[in-house]
Amino acid sequence: MVLETPATRPANPRFSSGPCAKPPTFELSKLADAPLGRSHRAAVGKAKLKAAIEGTREVLGIPADYKVGIVPASDTGAVEMAMWNLLGQRPVEMLAWESFGSGWVTDVVKQLKLDAQIKTAEYGEIVDLNTVDTDNDVVFTWNGTTSGVRVPNGDWIKADRDGLTICDATSAAFAQDLPWDKLDVVTFSWQKVLGGEAAHGMLVLSPRAVQRLETYTPAWPLPKIFRLTKGGKLIDGVFEGATINTPSMLAVEDYLLALDWARSVGGLKGLIARADANAAAIAEFVAVTPWLENLASDPATQSNTSVCLKFNDSRITDGAAFAKAVAKRLEAEGVAYDVGAYRDAPPGLRIWCGGTVEASDIEALMPWIKWAFEVEVPKVELPDGMEPVQPDEKTLSRLAEIIGQIETAFENNHSIDDLMSLHNSIAGRDDIPAEKYRKLYSVMSPEEAAMEALMPIPKVFPGIAKSTLEEIARRLLTAECPEADSY
C-alpha cells in the first residue's frame, strides 16, 4: 500500500543528541566578533573566556564560592580530569546505568586500578540510590544520554557527607535543576543542551573539591593536560580564563551567543520549561501509540533531553534492523537526522529534546514516526528483498471481491460452510477436504477463523503481509467495513 506522508514537516530536522541543534536564532554572521587570529592570552581573548565562565555561573545559578573552568576534550576530558585528580583518597562507589557511566567504571577500575564498589542497572533502569553511601566518593551521570534515564533529585546525597560527589551532567546542565549544594564536581560540554561546538568542557568544583585538590596527591602521575594544582595550590588561572591549552575562539564566541540566547528565553527556568515541553510532546504521542514506549520504565526518571524510545510490536523480530530502517527512512525524508539509538543501547530511537529544539518540530515529527513505522513494519514479514505489494486495478478488483465474500461469511455468523467456500475461492481450488476444515473451523474463535480464511491471500497477492490480513480481520470483527483500495 502507498501511505500518504504527513502534511507538516519539522522546520529543523536536527534531533541529534550531540552535537545538538543550534539555538533557533543562530546565524553564522553573529560570530563576526570572534577574535580570530588573536592569542587567547591577549586581553580580548581573556575577556571572552572570562565572560564564558561568568555567563555559565549566572545562567546555571552556580554558587559564588564554586570554581568554574574551561577545560580541553569536552565533557570526557572534564570527567577524566576530575577522577584522575580527586579519586584514591577514600573508598569509591561507581554508579552506571548507561554506556558513558560504564566507561567511567572501566577507567577507574582498569586504569586507576581502584577497588571501587560498582553498582549498575540495565538500560531503562537506575540503581537504587538509597543504597549509596555518600561518605564514599561517588561518580555518576545525572542524565544518561544513551538510556534516557536521569537522577530524579539529590535527596539521597547527605548534606554532611565525607565523600565527594563527582557528577557527569553533560546532558542535564541547562535543562535540569541541579542541586549544587549536593554536588562537589560537575562536568558538561558546550555541544549538548546549548547547542555549542565540540571539544570544550566545563569543570565546576565545590570548596570541598578544591580542598581535596590542595591536600591530596594521587599515587599516579598526571599528564600536563590534567594538572589543576601547582605546589599544592589550585591553579586559579584555569578558573579565570587562562585555559590549560589553546581554545577555539570561534567556539568561545558561539558559546557566548548561546548564553545570550539562553538569557532571552528566561534563563535556566526557561530552558527547563522548553525541554519539558518537548519531552511532554513525545510522551503524549507514546501514550496513544501501542507499538512504542519510553525506554525509561519509571516516569520519575525519564529524561527531558535525551528521550529514548523502543518499539514493542510483536511482529518485529529483529529490533536493531527495524529501528535502523525507521531512522534511515526519517533521514531520507529530511524530517529527522541522527535519531537512531546509541550503538551500545537497546535498539530504538533517541530524540533530543533540549531547549534549542522547538516544540513545534517535535510535534511535527511524531506523525512522521508513525508513518515510517507503518511503511517499515509490513517488510518484517516478507522474504528478504521483497517490498510490500503495490496493487494494480485488477488486483484491487479481485481483493474487493474477496472482501465482499468475507463480509458475507461474517454476516452469516461466521458460517463454517461460507468460510470454507471463501478459503477455497481465494486459493483458486475446490478440492480441499470439507471435513478437515469443518472440524478446524468448528473449534476456532471468530478471530482465528477469520485469519484462517484469509491465509491464502498472500499466495494470490505476494507481498501482502500477515499484518494486513490481521487488520482486515480486526475491522470485520469490529464492524469496520474495509475498502479494497485501503490495502
DATA-V836342 format. One record per residue. N is the residue number from 1. RES is the residue in three letters. PHI is phi in whole degrees, -180 to 180 (none if undefined). PSI is psi as a letter, one per 20 degrees, with the letter a starting at -180 (* if undefined). D_LAST is the distance of its C-alpha to the last C-alpha in whole Angstrom. Layout:
n: {N N}
res: {RES RES}
phi: {PHI PHI}
psi: {PSI PSI}
d_last: {D_LAST D_LAST}
//
This chain:
n: {1 2 3 4 5 6 7 8 9 10 11 12 13 14 15 16 17 18 19 20 21 22 23 24 25 26 27 28 29 30 31 32 33 34 35 36 37 38 39 40 41 42 43 44 45 46 47 48 49 50 51 52 53 54 55 56 57 58 59 60 61 62 63 64 65 66 67 68 69 70 71 72 73 74 75 76 77 78 79 80 81 82 83 84 85 86 87 88 89 90 91 92 93 94 95 96 97 98 99 100 101 102 103 104 105 106 107 108 109 110 111 112 113 114 115 116 117 118 119 120 121 122 123 124 125 126 127 128 129 130 131 132 133 134 135 136 137 138 139 140 141 142 143 144 145 146 147 148 149 150 151 152 153 154 155 156 157 158 159 160 161 162 163 164 165 166 167 168 169 170 171 172 173 174 175 176 177 178 179 180 181 182 183 184 185 186 187 188 189 190 191 192 193 194 195 196 197 198 199 200 201 202 203 204 205 206 207 208 209 210 211 212 213 214 215 216 217 218 219 220 221 222 223 224 225 226 227 228 229 230 231 232 233 234 235 236 237 238 239 240 241 242 243 244 245 246 247 248 249 250 251 252 253 254 255 256 257 258 259 260 261 262 263 264 265 266 267 268 269 270 271 272 273 274 275 276 277 278 279 280 281 282 283 284 285 286 287 288 289 290 291 292 293 294 295 296 297 298 299 300 301 302 303 304 305 306 307 308 309 310 311 312 313 314 315 316 317 318 319 320 321 322 323 324 325 326 327 328 329 330 331 332 333 334 335 336 337 338 339 340 341 342 343 344 345 346 347 348 349 350 351 352 353 354 355 356 357 358 359 360 361 362 363 364 365 366 367 368 369 370 371 372 373 374 375 376 377 378 379 380 381 382 383 384 385 386 387 388 389 390 391 392 393 394 395 396 397 398 399 400 401 402 403 404 405 406 407 408 409 410 411 412 413 414 415 416 417 418 419 420 421 422 423 424 425 426 427 428 429 430 431 432 433 434 435 436 437 438 439 440 441 442 443 444 445 446 447 448 449 450 451 452 453 454 455 456 457 458 459 460 461 462 463 464 465 466 467 468 469 470 471 472 473 474 475 476 477 478 479 480 481 482 483 484 485 486 487}
res: {MET VAL LEU GLU THR PRO ALA THR ARG PRO ALA ASN PRO ARG PHE SER SER GLY PRO CYS ALA LYS PRO PRO THR PHE GLU LEU SER LYS LEU ALA ASP ALA PRO LEU GLY ARG SER HIS ARG ALA ALA VAL GLY LYS ALA LYS LEU LYS ALA ALA ILE GLU GLY THR ARG GLU VAL LEU GLY ILE PRO ALA ASP TYR LYS VAL GLY ILE VAL PRO ALA SER ASP THR GLY ALA VAL GLU MET ALA MET TRP ASN LEU LEU GLY GLN ARG PRO VAL GLU MET LEU ALA TRP GLU SER PHE GLY SER GLY TRP VAL THR ASP VAL VAL LYS GLN LEU LYS LEU ASP ALA GLN ILE LYS THR ALA GLU TYR GLY GLU ILE VAL ASP LEU ASN THR VAL ASP THR ASP ASN ASP VAL VAL PHE THR TRP ASN GLY THR THR SER GLY VAL ARG VAL PRO ASN GLY ASP TRP ILE LYS ALA ASP ARG ASP GLY LEU THR ILE CYS ASP ALA THR SER ALA ALA PHE ALA GLN ASP LEU PRO TRP ASP LYS LEU ASP VAL VAL THR PHE SER TRP GLN LYS VAL LEU GLY GLY GLU ALA ALA HIS GLY MET LEU VAL LEU SER PRO ARG ALA VAL GLN ARG LEU GLU THR TYR THR PRO ALA TRP PRO LEU PRO LYS ILE PHE ARG LEU THR LYS GLY GLY LYS LEU ILE ASP GLY VAL PHE GLU GLY ALA THR ILE ASN THR PRO SER MET LEU ALA VAL GLU ASP TYR LEU LEU ALA LEU ASP TRP ALA ARG SER VAL GLY GLY LEU LYS GLY LEU ILE ALA ARG ALA ASP ALA ASN ALA ALA ALA ILE ALA GLU PHE VAL ALA VAL THR PRO TRP LEU GLU ASN LEU ALA SER ASP PRO ALA THR GLN SER ASN THR SER VAL CYS LEU LYS PHE ASN ASP SER ARG ILE THR ASP GLY ALA ALA PHE ALA LYS ALA VAL ALA LYS ARG LEU GLU ALA GLU GLY VAL ALA TYR ASP VAL GLY ALA TYR ARG ASP ALA PRO PRO GLY LEU ARG ILE TRP CYS GLY GLY THR VAL GLU ALA SER ASP ILE GLU ALA LEU MET PRO TRP ILE LYS TRP ALA PHE GLU VAL GLU VAL PRO LYS VAL GLU LEU PRO ASP GLY MET GLU PRO VAL GLN PRO ASP GLU LYS THR LEU SER ARG LEU ALA GLU ILE ILE GLY GLN ILE GLU THR ALA PHE GLU ASN ASN HIS SER ILE ASP ASP LEU MET SER LEU HIS ASN SER ILE ALA GLY ARG ASP ASP ILE PRO ALA GLU LYS TYR ARG LYS LEU TYR SER VAL MET SER PRO GLU GLU ALA ALA MET GLU ALA LEU MET PRO ILE PRO LYS VAL PHE PRO GLY ILE ALA LYS SER THR LEU GLU GLU ILE ALA ARG ARG LEU LEU THR ALA GLU CYS PRO GLU ALA ASP SER TYR}
phi: {none -103 -96 -71 -76 -58 -75 -106 -114 -59 -66 -125 -85 -89 -121 -66 -92 144 -61 -99 -56 -68 -55 -57 -93 -65 -145 -58 -63 -76 -96 -64 -85 -63 -79 -70 78 -110 -70 -70 -96 -70 -55 -67 -68 -60 -64 -65 -65 -65 -65 -65 -67 -72 -65 -62 -59 -63 -68 -85 70 -73 -56 -63 -89 -90 -92 -125 -132 -99 -128 -79 71 60 -65 -58 -62 -66 -65 -61 -59 -65 -67 -69 -86 -107 -81 115 -80 -125 -57 -124 -113 -109 -111 -145 -139 -164 -66 -71 -61 -65 -65 -67 -60 -59 -65 -69 -80 -95 -95 -81 56 -92 -86 -84 -85 -111 -123 -129 -142 -71 -54 95 -115 -140 -67 -74 -66 -71 -94 -82 -100 -83 -79 -91 -73 -127 -115 -160 -96 -75 -130 -74 -62 -96 -120 72 -114 -123 -70 -71 -170 -104 -62 -78 -95 -70 -69 -103 -66 -95 -88 -102 -101 -112 -116 -82 -115 -64 -105 -114 -58 77 -137 -134 -84 -85 -82 -58 -69 -100 -119 -97 -135 -129 -126 -166 -126 -75 -79 -91 -64 -90 67 -79 -95 -78 91 -117 -116 -121 -124 -114 -121 -80 -56 -66 -68 -64 -61 -61 -60 -87 -122 -132 -116 -61 -77 -105 -72 -112 -66 -52 -68 -101 -74 -115 -130 -147 62 79 -125 -60 -80 -61 -58 -58 -101 -127 110 -87 -66 -64 -128 -75 -88 -85 -71 -70 -67 -61 -61 -64 -68 -62 -63 -65 -64 -61 -64 -60 -63 -68 -100 104 67 -61 -61 -65 -65 -63 -62 -66 -64 -60 -65 -65 -64 -66 -62 -69 -59 -64 -68 -62 -62 -110 -119 -68 -98 -136 -150 -73 -63 -75 -76 -104 -54 -68 -111 -74 -68 -105 -120 -93 -81 -107 -123 -132 -87 -130 -81 -65 -74 -85 -100 -118 -61 -65 -65 -67 -62 -64 -64 -65 -62 -64 -68 -63 -68 -62 -81 72 -110 -161 -103 61 -106 -71 -62 -61 -58 -93 -90 -59 -59 159 -120 -133 -116 -77 -123 -58 -61 -76 -89 -84 -60 -64 -73 -62 -62 -69 -72 -57 -61 -70 -63 -61 -62 -62 -60 -68 -74 -85 -65 -61 -69 -70 -104 -105 -60 -53 90 -89 -97 -55 -65 -112 -62 -90 -64 -64 -64 -62 -65 -66 -66 -64 -64 -65 -62 -62 -64 -62 -62 -62 -60 -78 -65 -92 57 59 -50 -61 -64 -65 -65 -64 -62 -63 -57 -67 -65 -64 -75 74 -151 -134 -108 -75 -54 -64 -62 -59 -82 -61 -68 -63 -67 -67 -105 -91 -73 -55 -64 -67 -64 -61 -65 -64 -65 -86 -58 -70 -55 -59 -72 -82 -124 -56 105 -83 -81 -58 -61 -67 -63 -62 -69 -60 -62 -62 -66 -64 -68 -107 63 -98 -66 -83 -100 -59 -77 -86 -116}
psi: {q o p p q q h p q p h o j o k q j o q r q q q h j p p h h i j h j p m q j q p i i r g h g h g g h h h g g h h g g g h i k p q h j q p p q p r r k b h g h g g g g g g h h h q i h r q p p p p p j a h h h h h h g g g g g h g i l q m q p p p r q r p i r q r o h i i p o j i r p p p r p g o o h i i k p q p h r j h i p q h k q h r q p o o o k h j h p j i q o p n h i i p h p p q r r h i d h j k a r r i p r p o p p r h h h g g g h i i p o q i q q p q h i i p i r p k j q p n h h h j j i n q g r p r o h g h g g h h h g h h g h g h h j j b g g h g g h g g g h g h h h g h h g h h j o i j q r p h o h o h h j p q j f n o p q q p k p i i o h n h g h g g h g g g h h g h h i k i o q l j q q q h i r q q b q o p p j r h i p p h h h g h h h g h h g g g h g h g h h h h i j q q p i p q q q n q a h g g h g g h h g g h g h g g g g h h k l l p g g g h g g g g h g g i k r k j p p g h g h g g g h h j q r h g h g g h g h i h i g h h h n p i o r h h g g h h g g g h g h j k n p q q h j i *}
d_last: {6 8 10 13 16 18 21 24 25 28 31 33 30 33 33 35 37 40 41 39 38 42 43 41 44 45 46 48 51 52 53 56 58 58 61 60 63 65 66 64 68 69 69 66 64 66 65 61 61 63 61 58 59 61 57 56 58 58 54 54 57 58 62 65 66 63 63 60 60 58 58 56 53 51 50 51 54 55 54 56 59 59 59 61 64 64 63 65 68 66 64 60 57 53 50 47 43 42 42 45 47 47 48 51 52 52 55 57 57 57 59 61 61 62 61 59 57 53 51 47 44 40 38 37 40 43 47 49 51 53 55 56 59 60 64 62 61 57 54 51 48 47 43 42 40 38 37 37 39 42 46 46 49 53 54 55 57 61 63 66 64 66 63 61 58 56 53 50 48 47 43 45 48 47 44 46 49 51 55 57 60 58 57 60 58 55 53 50 49 49 45 43 43 45 43 47 47 48 51 53 53 55 57 58 61 63 67 67 65 67 70 68 68 72 73 71 71 68 70 67 68 66 65 66 63 63 66 66 70 73 77 75 74 70 70 69 69 65 64 66 64 66 63 64 62 61 58 56 57 54 52 55 55 51 51 54 51 49 52 52 49 49 52 50 47 50 51 49 48 46 45 44 42 40 39 39 36 34 34 33 30 29 30 28 25 25 26 23 21 21 20 23 27 30 32 35 35 38 37 41 41 37 38 38 38 36 33 32 28 27 23 23 20 21 18 20 23 25 25 27 25 22 24 25 22 21 24 24 21 23 26 24 23 26 25 27 30 31 29 29 31 35 35 37 35 32 29 27 28 31 31 34 35 39 41 40 36 35 33 31 30 29 27 26 25 23 20 20 20 17 15 17 16 12 12 15 14 12 14 17 16 16 19 21 20 17 14 10 9 9 8 11 12 14 11 8 12 12 9 10 13 12 11 14 16 15 16 19 20 20 22 24 24 22 25 26 26 23 21 23 23 19 19 21 19 16 19 21 24 26 29 28 31 30 32 30 27 29 31 28 26 29 29 26 24 22 19 20 20 17 16 19 17 14 15 16 12 13 16 14 11 13 11 9 10 12 11 7 9 12 10 9 13 14 12 14 17 17 17 14 12 9 8 6 5 4 0}
//
